[in-house]
Protein backbone atom coordinates (compact mmCIF):
# COMPACT_ATOMS: atom_id res chain seq x y z
CA UNK A 1 0.00 0.00 0.00
CA UNK A 2 1.70 3.19 -1.19
CA UNK A 3 0.46 6.00 0.98
CA UNK A 4 2.99 8.78 1.27
CA UNK A 5 6.35 10.37 0.64
CA UNK A 6 8.10 12.07 3.55
CA UNK A 7 10.37 15.11 3.26
CA UNK A 8 11.89 16.00 6.66
CA UNK A 9 13.68 19.21 7.59
CA UNK A 10 15.12 20.16 10.98
CA UNK A 11 11.82 21.59 12.15
CA UNK A 12 9.00 20.24 10.00
CA UNK A 13 7.97 17.12 8.12
CA UNK A 14 6.17 17.61 4.81
CA UNK A 15 3.59 15.00 3.92
CA UNK A 16 2.33 14.46 0.38
CA UNK A 17 0.18 11.73 -1.11
CA UNK A 18 0.92 9.87 -4.29
CA UNK A 19 -2.55 9.93 -5.76
CA UNK A 20 -5.46 12.32 -5.94
CA UNK A 21 -7.60 12.15 -2.82
CA UNK A 22 -5.00 9.90 -1.25
CA UNK A 23 -5.13 7.82 1.91
CA UNK A 24 -4.75 10.83 4.18
CA UNK A 25 -7.76 12.58 2.69
CA UNK A 26 -9.82 9.41 2.84
CA UNK A 27 -8.99 8.83 6.50
CA UNK A 28 -9.63 12.42 7.51
CA UNK A 29 -12.94 12.53 5.67
CA UNK A 30 -14.18 9.73 7.90
CA UNK A 31 -13.49 11.76 11.07
CA UNK A 32 -14.42 15.19 9.72
CA UNK A 33 -10.91 16.63 9.91
CA UNK A 34 -8.59 18.20 7.35
CA UNK A 35 -5.05 16.84 6.82
CA UNK A 36 -2.25 19.39 7.08
CA UNK A 37 0.57 19.68 4.58
CA UNK A 38 3.36 19.85 7.17
CA UNK A 39 3.88 19.09 10.86
CA UNK A 40 6.60 19.77 13.39
CA UNK A 41 9.24 17.16 14.10
CA UNK A 42 7.79 14.36 16.23
CA UNK A 43 10.40 14.88 18.97
CA UNK A 44 9.03 18.37 19.59
CA UNK A 45 5.66 16.89 20.55
CA UNK A 46 7.17 15.69 23.82
CA UNK A 47 6.82 19.29 24.98
CA UNK A 48 3.42 19.69 26.68
CA UNK A 49 3.08 23.29 25.46
CA UNK A 50 3.66 22.27 21.84
CA UNK A 51 1.09 19.52 22.18
CA UNK A 52 -1.45 21.87 23.77
CA UNK A 53 -1.02 24.48 21.02
CA UNK A 54 -1.49 21.96 18.21
CA UNK A 55 -4.85 21.71 16.47
CA UNK A 56 -6.77 18.40 16.23
CA UNK A 57 -5.84 18.29 12.55
CA UNK A 58 -2.13 18.48 13.41
CA UNK A 59 -2.37 15.90 16.19
CA UNK A 60 -4.13 13.30 14.05
CA UNK A 61 -1.79 13.97 11.13
CA UNK A 62 1.21 13.44 13.42
CA UNK A 63 -0.30 10.21 14.77
CA UNK A 64 -0.91 8.85 11.27
CA UNK A 65 2.60 9.93 10.30
CA UNK A 66 4.00 7.79 13.13
CA UNK A 67 1.81 4.84 12.16
CA UNK A 68 2.85 4.95 8.52
CA UNK A 69 6.50 5.21 9.56
CA UNK A 70 6.07 2.03 11.61
CA UNK A 71 4.46 0.28 8.66
CA UNK A 72 7.29 1.36 6.37
CA UNK A 73 9.94 0.10 8.80
CA UNK A 74 8.20 -3.25 9.26
CA UNK A 75 8.36 -3.93 5.52
CA UNK A 76 4.99 -5.66 5.63
CA UNK A 77 2.58 -5.68 2.71
CA UNK A 78 -0.45 -4.08 4.37
CA UNK A 79 -3.70 -5.03 2.68
CA UNK A 80 -6.11 -3.71 5.27
CA UNK A 81 -5.69 -0.95 7.84
CA UNK A 82 -7.87 -2.07 10.75
CA UNK A 83 -7.96 -2.09 14.54
CA UNK A 84 -5.97 -5.30 14.89
CA UNK A 85 -3.11 -3.79 12.88
CA UNK A 86 -3.16 -0.65 15.00
CA UNK A 87 -3.20 -2.70 18.21
CA UNK A 88 -0.25 -4.75 16.97
CA UNK A 89 1.94 -1.70 16.38
CA UNK A 90 0.80 -0.02 19.59
CA UNK A 91 1.80 -3.16 21.49
CA UNK A 92 5.14 -3.19 19.68
CA UNK A 93 5.80 0.41 20.77
CA UNK A 94 4.76 -0.43 24.34
CA UNK A 95 7.27 -3.28 24.44
CA UNK A 96 10.08 -1.05 23.19
CA UNK A 97 9.26 1.65 25.75
CA UNK A 98 9.01 -1.00 28.48
CA UNK A 99 12.51 -2.29 27.71
CA UNK A 100 13.93 1.23 27.81
CA UNK A 101 12.12 1.96 31.07
CA UNK A 102 13.31 -1.33 32.58
CA UNK A 103 16.91 -0.36 31.86
CA UNK A 104 16.43 2.85 33.84
CA UNK A 105 14.31 1.52 36.70
CA UNK A 106 16.54 -1.50 37.33
CA UNK A 107 19.74 0.54 37.43
CA UNK A 108 21.21 0.33 40.97
CA UNK A 109 21.51 4.10 41.38
CA UNK A 110 17.90 4.69 40.32
CA UNK A 111 16.73 1.89 42.63
CA UNK A 112 18.45 3.60 45.57
CA UNK A 113 16.60 6.85 44.89
CA UNK A 114 13.22 5.18 44.36
CA UNK A 115 13.68 3.02 47.45
CA UNK A 116 14.54 6.03 49.60
CA UNK A 117 11.58 8.14 48.48
CA UNK A 118 9.08 5.29 48.54
CA UNK A 119 10.18 4.49 52.06
CA UNK A 120 9.78 8.14 53.06
CA UNK A 121 6.34 8.26 51.43
CA UNK A 122 5.31 5.09 53.29
CA UNK A 123 6.19 6.64 56.65
CA UNK A 124 4.62 10.05 55.94
CA UNK A 125 1.38 8.53 54.63
CA UNK A 126 0.97 6.49 57.80
CA UNK A 127 1.84 9.18 60.33
CA UNK A 128 -0.92 11.07 62.12
CA UNK A 129 0.44 14.62 62.14
CA UNK A 130 -2.57 15.79 64.15
CA UNK A 131 -0.78 14.26 67.11
CA UNK A 132 2.40 15.62 68.63
CA UNK A 133 4.58 14.14 65.87
CA UNK A 134 6.92 15.81 63.43
CA UNK A 135 9.21 14.33 60.79
CA UNK A 136 12.33 16.16 59.63
CA UNK A 137 14.51 15.04 56.73
CA UNK A 138 18.28 15.51 57.00
CA UNK A 139 19.89 15.28 53.57
CA UNK A 140 23.37 13.90 54.20
CA UNK A 141 25.04 10.81 52.78
CA UNK A 142 26.92 8.30 54.90
CA UNK A 143 30.21 9.44 53.40
CA UNK A 144 29.51 13.09 54.18
CA UNK A 145 28.55 12.20 57.75
CA UNK A 146 31.78 10.22 58.08
CA UNK A 147 33.71 13.21 56.76
CA UNK A 148 31.89 15.49 59.22
CA UNK A 149 33.23 13.44 62.13
CA UNK A 150 36.71 13.10 60.59
CA UNK A 151 36.99 16.87 60.13
CA UNK A 152 35.93 17.60 63.72
CA UNK A 153 38.66 17.51 66.41
CA UNK A 154 36.03 16.41 68.94
CA UNK A 155 32.58 14.84 68.74
CA UNK A 156 31.03 17.95 70.29
CA UNK A 157 32.28 20.00 67.34
CA UNK A 158 30.61 17.84 64.71
CA UNK A 159 27.64 19.02 62.69
CA UNK A 160 25.41 16.18 63.87
CA UNK A 161 26.10 17.02 67.51
CA UNK A 162 25.37 20.70 66.91
CA UNK A 163 22.16 19.94 65.02
CA UNK A 164 20.69 17.41 67.46
CA UNK A 165 22.17 18.32 70.85
CA UNK A 166 23.16 21.98 70.93
CA UNK A 167 20.31 23.39 68.81
CA UNK A 168 17.56 21.18 70.24
CA UNK A 169 18.27 19.11 73.35
CA UNK A 170 20.47 21.68 75.11
CA UNK A 171 18.52 24.79 74.04
CA UNK A 172 15.60 26.19 76.10
CA UNK A 173 12.47 25.84 73.99
CA UNK A 174 14.17 23.38 71.66
CA UNK A 175 12.49 20.20 70.48
CA UNK A 176 14.65 17.16 71.28
CA UNK A 177 14.86 14.55 68.54
CA UNK A 178 13.04 11.40 69.65
CA UNK A 179 14.89 9.12 67.25
CA UNK A 180 17.29 9.31 64.33
CA UNK A 181 16.30 6.79 61.65
CA UNK A 182 18.70 6.58 58.72
CA UNK A 183 18.75 4.96 55.31
CA UNK A 184 22.37 3.89 55.83
CA UNK A 185 23.39 0.27 55.42
CA UNK A 186 26.41 -0.74 57.49
CA UNK A 187 28.91 -3.55 57.13
CA UNK A 188 31.60 -4.81 59.50
CA UNK A 189 34.42 -2.71 58.01
CA UNK A 190 36.57 -0.63 60.39
CA UNK A 191 35.28 2.57 58.74
CA UNK A 192 31.63 1.70 59.40
CA UNK A 193 32.28 0.56 62.96
CA UNK A 194 34.12 3.84 63.64
CA UNK A 195 31.16 5.77 62.22
CA UNK A 196 28.76 3.84 64.46
CA UNK A 197 30.93 4.71 67.47
CA UNK A 198 30.73 8.41 66.66
CA UNK A 199 27.00 8.29 66.02
CA UNK A 200 26.41 6.41 69.26
CA UNK A 201 28.26 9.13 71.21
CA UNK A 202 25.97 11.82 69.77
CA UNK A 203 22.89 9.66 70.31
CA UNK A 204 23.80 9.01 73.93
CA UNK A 205 24.36 12.71 74.63
CA UNK A 206 21.00 13.60 73.05
CA UNK A 207 19.17 10.52 74.39
CA UNK A 208 18.26 9.89 70.77
CA UNK A 209 18.23 6.26 69.56
CA UNK A 210 19.82 5.76 66.15
CA UNK A 211 18.43 3.11 63.80
CA UNK A 212 20.29 1.86 60.75
CA UNK A 213 20.31 -1.36 58.76
CA UNK A 214 22.64 -4.14 57.71
CA UNK A 215 22.79 -6.27 54.59
CA UNK A 216 24.62 -9.39 53.44
CA UNK A 217 27.99 -7.61 53.46
CA UNK A 218 27.78 -7.26 57.23
CA UNK A 219 27.92 -11.06 57.38
CA UNK A 220 30.62 -11.26 54.68
CA UNK A 221 28.06 -12.68 52.24
CA UNK A 222 26.78 -11.63 48.82
CA UNK A 223 23.07 -12.34 49.30
CA UNK A 224 20.47 -12.88 52.00
CA UNK A 225 20.15 -16.49 50.83
CA UNK A 226 23.75 -17.03 51.91
CA UNK A 227 23.07 -15.29 55.23
CA UNK A 228 20.09 -17.56 55.88
CA UNK A 229 22.35 -20.56 55.27
CA UNK A 230 24.64 -19.66 58.21
CA UNK A 231 24.24 -22.55 60.64
CA UNK A 232 25.24 -21.04 64.00
CA UNK A 233 24.80 -17.26 63.88
CA UNK A 234 25.80 -16.90 67.55
CA UNK A 235 29.27 -18.38 67.16
CA UNK A 236 29.63 -16.79 63.73
CA UNK A 237 30.56 -13.48 65.37
CA UNK A 238 33.50 -15.07 67.19
CA UNK A 239 35.49 -14.73 64.00
CA UNK A 240 38.45 -12.34 63.84
CA UNK A 241 36.60 -10.09 61.36
CA UNK A 242 34.19 -9.05 64.12
CA UNK A 243 36.68 -8.01 66.80
CA UNK A 244 35.99 -4.30 66.28
CA UNK A 245 32.24 -4.94 66.13
CA UNK A 246 32.28 -6.81 69.45
CA UNK A 247 34.43 -4.08 70.97
CA UNK A 248 31.86 -1.49 69.90
CA UNK A 249 29.01 -3.55 71.35
CA UNK A 250 30.78 -3.57 74.73
CA UNK A 251 30.65 0.24 74.97
CA UNK A 252 27.92 1.94 77.00
CA UNK A 253 26.88 4.20 74.13
CA UNK A 254 26.21 1.25 71.80
CA UNK A 255 22.85 0.72 73.51
CA UNK A 256 21.63 3.78 71.59
CA UNK A 257 22.28 2.09 68.24
CA UNK A 258 19.96 -0.41 66.58
CA UNK A 259 20.58 -2.21 63.30
CA UNK A 260 17.73 -4.03 61.56
CA UNK A 261 17.31 -6.47 58.70
CA UNK A 262 16.21 -7.79 56.21
CA UNK A 263 14.88 -5.52 53.48
CA UNK A 264 11.20 -5.57 52.53
CA UNK A 265 9.41 -5.29 49.18
CA UNK A 266 8.87 -1.62 48.34
CA UNK A 267 6.28 -2.18 45.61
CA UNK A 268 4.99 -4.86 43.29
CA UNK A 269 6.36 -4.92 39.72
CA UNK A 270 4.38 -2.80 37.27
CA UNK A 271 1.87 -4.72 35.18
CA UNK A 272 -1.85 -5.01 34.40
CA UNK A 273 -2.39 -7.56 37.20
CA UNK A 274 -0.24 -5.84 39.85
CA UNK A 275 0.33 -2.09 39.46
CA UNK A 276 -1.30 -0.93 36.19
CA UNK A 277 0.18 2.04 34.32
CA UNK A 278 -2.40 4.34 32.77
CA UNK A 279 -0.35 5.98 30.04
CA UNK A 280 0.69 2.76 28.27
CA UNK A 281 0.77 -1.00 28.76
CA UNK A 282 3.94 -1.24 30.83
CA UNK A 283 4.88 -4.74 31.98
CA UNK A 284 8.00 -4.62 34.13
CA UNK A 285 10.34 -7.48 33.30
CA UNK A 286 10.90 -9.06 36.71
CA UNK A 287 11.24 -12.78 37.31
CA UNK A 288 11.07 -14.51 40.67
CA UNK A 289 14.69 -15.70 41.05
CA UNK A 290 16.14 -12.35 39.93
CA UNK A 291 15.70 -10.56 43.26
CA UNK A 292 17.79 -7.52 42.40
CA UNK A 293 15.25 -6.30 39.85
CA UNK A 294 12.56 -5.95 42.51
CA UNK A 295 12.22 -2.65 44.36
CA UNK A 296 13.24 -3.10 47.99
CA UNK A 297 13.10 -0.74 50.96
CA UNK A 298 14.85 -0.93 54.30
CA UNK A 299 13.18 -2.81 57.17
CA UNK A 300 13.60 0.31 59.30
CA UNK A 301 10.83 1.98 57.24
CA UNK A 302 8.32 -0.37 58.87
CA UNK A 303 9.98 0.20 62.23
CA UNK A 304 9.70 3.95 61.77
CA UNK A 305 5.98 3.65 61.11
CA UNK A 306 5.48 1.58 64.27
CA UNK A 307 7.58 4.05 66.24
CA UNK A 308 5.39 6.93 65.04
CA UNK A 309 2.23 5.05 65.97
CA UNK A 310 3.53 4.52 69.50
CA UNK A 311 4.35 8.21 69.84
CA UNK A 312 0.78 9.06 68.84
CA UNK A 313 -0.71 6.83 71.52
C-alpha positions in Angstrom: 0.0 0.0 0.0 1.7 3.2 -1.2 0.5 6.0 1.0 3.0 8.8 1.3 6.3 10.4 0.6 8.1 12.1 3.6 10.4 15.1 3.3 11.9 16.0 6.7 13.7 19.2 7.6 15.1 20.2 11.0 11.8 21.6 12.2 9.0 20.2 10.0 8.0 17.1 8.1 6.2 17.6 4.8 3.6 15.0 3.9 2.3 14.5 0.4 0.2 11.7 -1.1 0.9 9.9 -4.3 -2.5 9.9 -5.8 -5.5 12.3 -5.9 -7.6 12.2 -2.8 -5.0 9.9 -1.3 -5.1 7.8 1.9 -4.8 10.8 4.2 -7.8 12.6 2.7 -9.8 9.4 2.8 -9.0 8.8 6.5 -9.6 12.4 7.5 -12.9 12.5 5.7 -14.2 9.7 7.9 -13.5 11.8 11.1 -14.4 15.2 9.7 -10.9 16.6 9.9 -8.6 18.2 7.4 -5.1 16.8 6.8 -2.2 19.4 7.1 0.6 19.7 4.6 3.4 19.8 7.2 3.9 19.1 10.9 6.6 19.8 13.4 9.2 17.2 14.1 7.8 14.4 16.2 10.4 14.9 19.0 9.0 18.4 19.6 5.7 16.9 20.6 7.2 15.7 23.8 6.8 19.3 25.0 3.4 19.7 26.7 3.1 23.3 25.5 3.7 22.3 21.8 1.1 19.5 22.2 -1.4 21.9 23.8 -1.0 24.5 21.0 -1.5 22.0 18.2 -4.9 21.7 16.5 -6.8 18.4 16.2 -5.8 18.3 12.5 -2.1 18.5 13.4 -2.4 15.9 16.2 -4.1 13.3 14.1 -1.8 14.0 11.1 1.2 13.4 13.4 -0.3 10.2 14.8 -0.9 8.9 11.3 2.6 9.9 10.3 4.0 7.8 13.1 1.8 4.8 12.2 2.9 4.9 8.5 6.5 5.2 9.6 6.1 2.0 11.6 4.5 0.3 8.7 7.3 1.4 6.4 9.9 0.1 8.8 8.2 -3.2 9.3 8.4 -3.9 5.5 5.0 -5.7 5.6 2.6 -5.7 2.7 -0.5 -4.1 4.4 -3.7 -5.0 2.7 -6.1 -3.7 5.3 -5.7 -0.9 7.8 -7.9 -2.1 10.7 -8.0 -2.1 14.5 -6.0 -5.3 14.9 -3.1 -3.8 12.9 -3.2 -0.6 15.0 -3.2 -2.7 18.2 -0.3 -4.8 17.0 1.9 -1.7 16.4 0.8 0.0 19.6 1.8 -3.2 21.5 5.1 -3.2 19.7 5.8 0.4 20.8 4.8 -0.4 24.3 7.3 -3.3 24.4 10.1 -1.0 23.2 9.3 1.6 25.7 9.0 -1.0 28.5 12.5 -2.3 27.7 13.9 1.2 27.8 12.1 2.0 31.1 13.3 -1.3 32.6 16.9 -0.4 31.9 16.4 2.9 33.8 14.3 1.5 36.7 16.5 -1.5 37.3 19.7 0.5 37.4 21.2 0.3 41.0 21.5 4.1 41.4 17.9 4.7 40.3 16.7 1.9 42.6 18.5 3.6 45.6 16.6 6.8 44.9 13.2 5.2 44.4 13.7 3.0 47.5 14.5 6.0 49.6 11.6 8.1 48.5 9.1 5.3 48.5 10.2 4.5 52.1 9.8 8.1 53.1 6.3 8.3 51.4 5.3 5.1 53.3 6.2 6.6 56.7 4.6 10.0 55.9 1.4 8.5 54.6 1.0 6.5 57.8 1.8 9.2 60.3 -0.9 11.1 62.1 0.4 14.6 62.1 -2.6 15.8 64.2 -0.8 14.3 67.1 2.4 15.6 68.6 4.6 14.1 65.9 6.9 15.8 63.4 9.2 14.3 60.8 12.3 16.2 59.6 14.5 15.0 56.7 18.3 15.5 57.0 19.9 15.3 53.6 23.4 13.9 54.2 25.0 10.8 52.8 26.9 8.3 54.9 30.2 9.4 53.4 29.5 13.1 54.2 28.6 12.2 57.7 31.8 10.2 58.1 33.7 13.2 56.8 31.9 15.5 59.2 33.2 13.4 62.1 36.7 13.1 60.6 37.0 16.9 60.1 35.9 17.6 63.7 38.7 17.5 66.4 36.0 16.4 68.9 32.6 14.8 68.7 31.0 17.9 70.3 32.3 20.0 67.3 30.6 17.8 64.7 27.6 19.0 62.7 25.4 16.2 63.9 26.1 17.0 67.5 25.4 20.7 66.9 22.2 19.9 65.0 20.7 17.4 67.5 22.2 18.3 70.9 23.2 22.0 70.9 20.3 23.4 68.8 17.6 21.2 70.2 18.3 19.1 73.3 20.5 21.7 75.1 18.5 24.8 74.0 15.6 26.2 76.1 12.5 25.8 74.0 14.2 23.4 71.7 12.5 20.2 70.5 14.6 17.2 71.3 14.9 14.5 68.5 13.0 11.4 69.6 14.9 9.1 67.3 17.3 9.3 64.3 16.3 6.8 61.7 18.7 6.6 58.7 18.7 5.0 55.3 22.4 3.9 55.8 23.4 0.3 55.4 26.4 -0.7 57.5 28.9 -3.6 57.1 31.6 -4.8 59.5 34.4 -2.7 58.0 36.6 -0.6 60.4 35.3 2.6 58.7 31.6 1.7 59.4 32.3 0.6 63.0 34.1 3.8 63.6 31.2 5.8 62.2 28.8 3.8 64.5 30.9 4.7 67.5 30.7 8.4 66.7 27.0 8.3 66.0 26.4 6.4 69.3 28.3 9.1 71.2 26.0 11.8 69.8 22.9 9.7 70.3 23.8 9.0 73.9 24.4 12.7 74.6 21.0 13.6 73.0 19.2 10.5 74.4 18.3 9.9 70.8 18.2 6.3 69.6 19.8 5.8 66.2 18.4 3.1 63.8 20.3 1.9 60.7 20.3 -1.4 58.8 22.6 -4.1 57.7 22.8 -6.3 54.6 24.6 -9.4 53.4 28.0 -7.6 53.5 27.8 -7.3 57.2 27.9 -11.1 57.4 30.6 -11.3 54.7 28.1 -12.7 52.2 26.8 -11.6 48.8 23.1 -12.3 49.3 20.5 -12.9 52.0 20.1 -16.5 50.8 23.8 -17.0 51.9 23.1 -15.3 55.2 20.1 -17.6 55.9 22.4 -20.6 55.3 24.6 -19.7 58.2 24.2 -22.6 60.6 25.2 -21.0 64.0 24.8 -17.3 63.9 25.8 -16.9 67.6 29.3 -18.4 67.2 29.6 -16.8 63.7 30.6 -13.5 65.4 33.5 -15.1 67.2 35.5 -14.7 64.0 38.4 -12.3 63.8 36.6 -10.1 61.4 34.2 -9.0 64.1 36.7 -8.0 66.8 36.0 -4.3 66.3 32.2 -4.9 66.1 32.3 -6.8 69.4 34.4 -4.1 71.0 31.9 -1.5 69.9 29.0 -3.6 71.4 30.8 -3.6 74.7 30.7 0.2 75.0 27.9 1.9 77.0 26.9 4.2 74.1 26.2 1.2 71.8 22.9 0.7 73.5 21.6 3.8 71.6 22.3 2.1 68.2 20.0 -0.4 66.6 20.6 -2.2 63.3 17.7 -4.0 61.6 17.3 -6.5 58.7 16.2 -7.8 56.2 14.9 -5.5 53.5 11.2 -5.6 52.5 9.4 -5.3 49.2 8.9 -1.6 48.3 6.3 -2.2 45.6 5.0 -4.9 43.3 6.4 -4.9 39.7 4.4 -2.8 37.3 1.9 -4.7 35.2 -1.9 -5.0 34.4 -2.4 -7.6 37.2 -0.2 -5.8 39.8 0.3 -2.1 39.5 -1.3 -0.9 36.2 0.2 2.0 34.3 -2.4 4.3 32.8 -0.3 6.0 30.0 0.7 2.8 28.3 0.8 -1.0 28.8 3.9 -1.2 30.8 4.9 -4.7 32.0 8.0 -4.6 34.1 10.3 -7.5 33.3 10.9 -9.1 36.7 11.2 -12.8 37.3 11.1 -14.5 40.7 14.7 -15.7 41.1 16.1 -12.3 39.9 15.7 -10.6 43.3 17.8 -7.5 42.4 15.2 -6.3 39.9 12.6 -6.0 42.5 12.2 -2.6 44.4 13.2 -3.1 48.0 13.1 -0.7 51.0 14.8 -0.9 54.3 13.2 -2.8 57.2 13.6 0.3 59.3 10.8 2.0 57.2 8.3 -0.4 58.9 10.0 0.2 62.2 9.7 4.0 61.8 6.0 3.7 61.1 5.5 1.6 64.3 7.6 4.1 66.2 5.4 6.9 65.0 2.2 5.0 66.0 3.5 4.5 69.5 4.4 8.2 69.8 0.8 9.1 68.8 -0.7 6.8 71.5 
